[in-house]
Amino acid sequence: QAASAVASVLERVGRGLGTFSLAPCWDDVQPFYGLFVEEQEFDSLAAGEQFARLVDEELQRSNIEYAGKRSSARLGPVKLQNLPMGAWERWVSD
């Protein structure tokens, strides 16, 4: 469902995206899903954050359990997590 949500948003906004991961993240306040992408994927931080918001909205539309956890604040919104350029290549080769 995560890949489908990202693909749906990419189609809607008419752009591509290289390697990404949508993974659970825990912090001291509220767990959330991080959208991990290399920092050059978006022209600006604001554009990346807007994309993450759209992914979060799509996940809520397509998954009632996710929507319930978001509406009850058991999960925070999807957050952009920028990785340094070349991170995916280094990860695969290690």
C-alpha positions as CSV (number, residue, x, y, z in Angstrom):
1,Q,0.0,0.0,0.0
2,A,2.9,2.4,0.7
3,A,4.3,1.9,-2.8
4,S,0.8,2.3,-4.3
5,A,0.3,5.5,-2.4
6,V,3.6,6.9,-3.6
7,A,2.9,5.8,-7.2
8,S,-0.5,7.4,-7.1
9,V,0.9,10.7,-5.9
10,L,3.7,10.6,-8.5
11,E,1.1,10.1,-11.2
12,R,-1.1,12.9,-9.9
13,V,1.7,15.4,-9.7
14,G,3.3,14.2,-13.0
15,R,6.8,13.5,-11.8
16,G,9.2,10.6,-11.1
17,L,11.1,9.6,-8.0
18,G,14.2,7.5,-7.7
19,T,14.7,5.0,-4.9
20,F,12.7,5.6,-1.8
21,S,11.5,3.8,1.4
22,L,8.6,4.4,3.6
23,A,9.4,3.1,7.0
24,P,8.2,3.3,10.6
25,C,10.0,5.8,12.8
26,W,9.7,6.1,16.6
27,D,10.5,9.3,18.5
28,D,9.7,10.4,22.1
29,V,6.4,12.0,21.2
30,Q,4.6,10.1,18.4
31,P,5.5,7.4,15.9
32,F,5.3,8.2,12.2
33,Y,6.3,6.9,8.8
34,G,9.4,8.4,7.3
35,L,9.6,8.9,3.5
36,F,13.3,8.3,2.9
37,V,14.7,9.9,-0.3
38,E,18.0,11.2,-1.4
39,E,18.2,15.0,-0.9
40,Q,18.5,15.9,-4.6
41,E,15.1,14.3,-5.4
42,F,13.2,17.5,-4.8
43,D,14.0,21.0,-5.8
44,S,13.5,22.3,-2.3
45,L,12.7,21.1,1.2
46,A,9.2,22.6,0.9
47,A,8.5,20.6,-2.3
48,G,9.6,17.4,-0.5
49,E,7.5,18.1,2.5
50,Q,4.5,18.8,0.3
51,F,5.0,15.5,-1.4
52,A,5.2,13.7,2.0
53,R,1.9,15.4,2.9
54,L,0.3,14.2,-0.3
55,V,1.5,10.6,0.4
56,D,0.1,10.8,3.9
57,E,-3.3,12.0,2.5
58,E,-3.3,9.1,-0.1
59,L,-2.5,6.5,2.6
60,Q,-5.4,7.8,4.7
61,R,-7.7,7.6,1.7
62,S,-6.6,4.1,0.7
63,N,-6.2,2.4,4.2
64,I,-8.9,2.8,6.8
65,E,-6.6,1.5,9.5
66,Y,-4.0,4.1,8.7
67,A,-6.7,6.8,8.6
68,G,-7.9,5.6,12.1
69,K,-4.5,5.8,13.6
70,R,-3.9,9.2,12.1
71,S,-7.2,10.6,13.3
72,S,-6.7,9.3,16.8
73,A,-3.1,10.7,16.8
74,R,-1.6,7.2,17.4
75,L,0.5,8.0,14.3
76,G,1.9,11.3,13.2
77,P,1.9,12.4,9.5
78,V,4.4,11.0,7.0
79,K,7.6,13.1,7.3
80,L,10.3,13.6,4.7
81,Q,13.6,12.1,5.7
82,N,16.4,13.4,3.4
83,L,19.4,11.1,2.9
84,P,22.7,12.3,1.5
85,M,23.3,11.9,-2.2
86,G,24.5,8.4,-3.0
87,A,23.1,6.9,0.2
88,W,21.1,4.1,-1.6
89,E,24.1,3.1,-3.7
90,R,26.3,2.9,-0.6
91,W,23.6,0.9,1.2
92,V,23.3,-1.6,-1.6
93,S,27.0,-2.1,-2.0
94,D,27.8,-2.6,1.7
